Amino acid sequence: MRRVTLRRPRLPRSRRGQRRLVQAVMAGCVLALLPATWMYTAAGDRLRTTADVPRTDVAVVFGAGLWEGEPSPYLAHRLDAAATLYREGRVEVVLVTGDNSREDYDEPDAMRGYLTRHGVPDGRIVSDYAGFDTWDSCVRAKKIFGVDEAVLISQGFHIRRAVALCEAAGVASYGVGVDAVHDATWYYGGAREIFAAGKAALDAVFRPDPRFLGPRETGVERALAAAGGPLG
């Protein structure tokens, strides 16, 4: 059997070559950090807590996975925050956006069930079944559900990206980052955001259509009308 030998890359020997290599590495680092810098700048001072977020008609809760058909602990924390905002009169309607790409996986309905069990009337919950990622959820909130302003609810490691993308999609947003146990999922989510920032920046620049757009829906308008109109 022929043995394959891997050759190590040769580093430049001249000072000029070494200088160019260092410059290339530094340029690569800067380019890698630009999306994250944009994300933090775009979110700016739009982050709040459940105690001080402004009164807003709509709260948007992003999906975060199901465990045996029920919201994962991370998703449950997001829904708890939404229920708190509703009970305290800070929002009138909750838009739950998540993945329903398979018959056996339905994030929005699981989120709706959890909210109703925690004091949010079914008529104040609107479901977006095609929120396959953050950009899709933001664009659909604006174009399909007619949301111009919203409180976004997610974990701290994700909320800046959510605010930055929804602002880019035309939704004036405040973000509430809920607490989470610093377990393996939390560290994975934080690491994932470094790479997700690049896609987010591209989405904000090129503004692609969501995977599924569909016709205009009046669920948010009807829910607000049932609530007696927008918050004053």
N, C-alpha and C positions, 0 to 999 in steps of 0.2 A: 504494500500500500504506500502510495506517495504521501509524504508528510508535507503538510501545508504550513509554511512559516509566515507569520504576520510581521510585517515590517513596521517599526515604529516611525511616526512622522518625524521628519528632520526639522529641527529648529534652525532658523536663519543664524548664520555665524557672524555676519557683518553687523556693525552697529546700526547701520541704516535699516537693514532687514529686521533687526530686533525692535527698532523703534516703530517700524510700520506694523509689526505684529502687536505690540502693546497698544498702539493707536486703534487697530482694528478691534481688539478685545474691548477697549474702553468704549468705542463707538457701539459695539454690540450690546454692552451693558446699558448704555444710555437709551438705545432703542427699545430694549426689553423693559425698561422702567417707565418709558413715556406713557404707555396706556394706563398703568397704575396711577401715575401722577395726574393724568387727565381725570381719572375716575374720582380721585380724592378731591380734586379741585372742583369738579362738576357738582359733587355732593355738597361741598362747602359747609355752610352752616344750616343745612336742611335736616340735620339729624336731631331727633327729639326723644323723649320718653313718653310712656303712657300718661304720665302726670302733667306734662307741659306741652303736649302736641296741640296745635290749634284745632278748634272745632272745624270739621270738614265733612262734607256730605258723605263721601265714600271712603271706605278702607279697602285696600287690596291685599289679600293674603296669598302668597305664592306657595305652591305645593312643595312638599319636602319628603315625599315617600310615604308608603303605607306598610304596616306590619300586620299581616293576616287580615287585610281589609280595613283596618283601623289606622288613623293617623299615627305616624311615627312620633316618638317623644319630641323630636325637633319641630315637627309640624304642629303637634298639640300645644307647644309653647307659643307658637305664632297665633294659633286660634284662641288661646286663652287671652292673649293681649287684645285681639279683636273684640272678644266678648266683653272684656273690661271697658274698652272704649265705647262700645254700644251701651252698656249699662250706665255708664257715667254721662251719656248724652253727648259725647264728643263726635260720634259718627251716627249716621242714620241708616246706611246701607253697607253691607259687606259683600264685596265681589271676591269670590274664591276662584282662583285660576290654577289649573293643573292639567295633568295628563289623563286622558281617557282614550288612548289610542288602541286599547284592547278591551274586549268585553269583560275580561276578568280583572281589569285594573281601572278603577274609577276614583281618582283623587277628589274631584269636586264634590261628588255625592257623599263621600266619607267626611269631607270637611263640613258639608252642610249638616250632616247628622250630628257631628260633634258640636257644632255651634248651637243647634236647636236644643241639645241636651244641656247646654250651658247658658240658656236664657236669651238667645237671639231668636226672635220669631222667624219662622220659615219664609214669610213674605218679605222680610228685610234682607234676605240672602239671594244673591244672583250668582249663577254658575257659568264659568267659562271653561268649556270642555276641551279647548285646543290651546291651552297655555303650555306648550311643549318646552319652552325655555323662557328666560327672563325677557328677552327682546320681543318674542311673540306675545307674551302676556301684556307688555306695555303698549305695543302697537294696537292690539285688539281692544284693550281698555279704552283707547282713544277713538279708533276708527269704527269699532263694532258696537261698543257700549256707550259711546259718547261721554266718556269721563274726561273732564278738563282739569280737575284738581283732585288729589287723593292723598290719603295717608297710606304709606306702604309698610307692610309688616314682614320682617324676616329676621334671621339671626344676624348678629353683628358683623360676621365675616362676609355676608352677602349684601347687606343693606346699602352700602355705598354704590355698588354696581347697579342695584335695582333703581336707586334714585337717579343716578347718572343716565341710565337708559330710558327711564320713563320721562325725564326732562327732555331728552333728545327726541322722544316720540311725541312730545307736545303735551304731556301731562305734568302740570305744576305739582310737585311732590314734596311731602315731608316723609322722612323715614324713621321708623321705630325699630331699633335693633333689640330683640329680646335676648335675655340671658340664656346661656346654654352650658351644660357640663363640659369641661375641657377633656373630652374623651377622644378616642381615635377618630370618630366622625368629625369632631370639631377641628382637629388638626388636619384631617384630609380636606375639609371644606376650606380652611384657610389657605392651604397649599394650592388647592384648585383655583382659588381666586386669582393667583398670580398669572396663571395661564388664561383664565377666563377673561381677564382684563383686556387681553389682546383682541379676542373676538368681539368683546363689547365695543371697543374703540372702532373696529371695522364696521360693526352694525350701526353705530352712531354716524359714521361718515357716509356709508353707502345706503343706509336705510332700506334694507331688503324687505320685501313683503313677508309676512309670517308664512309658515308652512301651510296653514289653512286660514284664509281670511273669512270668506262667507258673507252673508247678507247682514245688514244692520239689524241690531237687536234693541228692543226698548225695555229690557228688564230693569235696568237701573232707573230709567225715567218712571216706570210704573211703580217701582218700590218707593221712590222718593215721593211720588204723588200720594201713595197710600199712607206715607208717614206724615203727610200734611205739608209737603213742600220742602225745599232746601233749608238748611239751617240758617238762621239769621245772625 
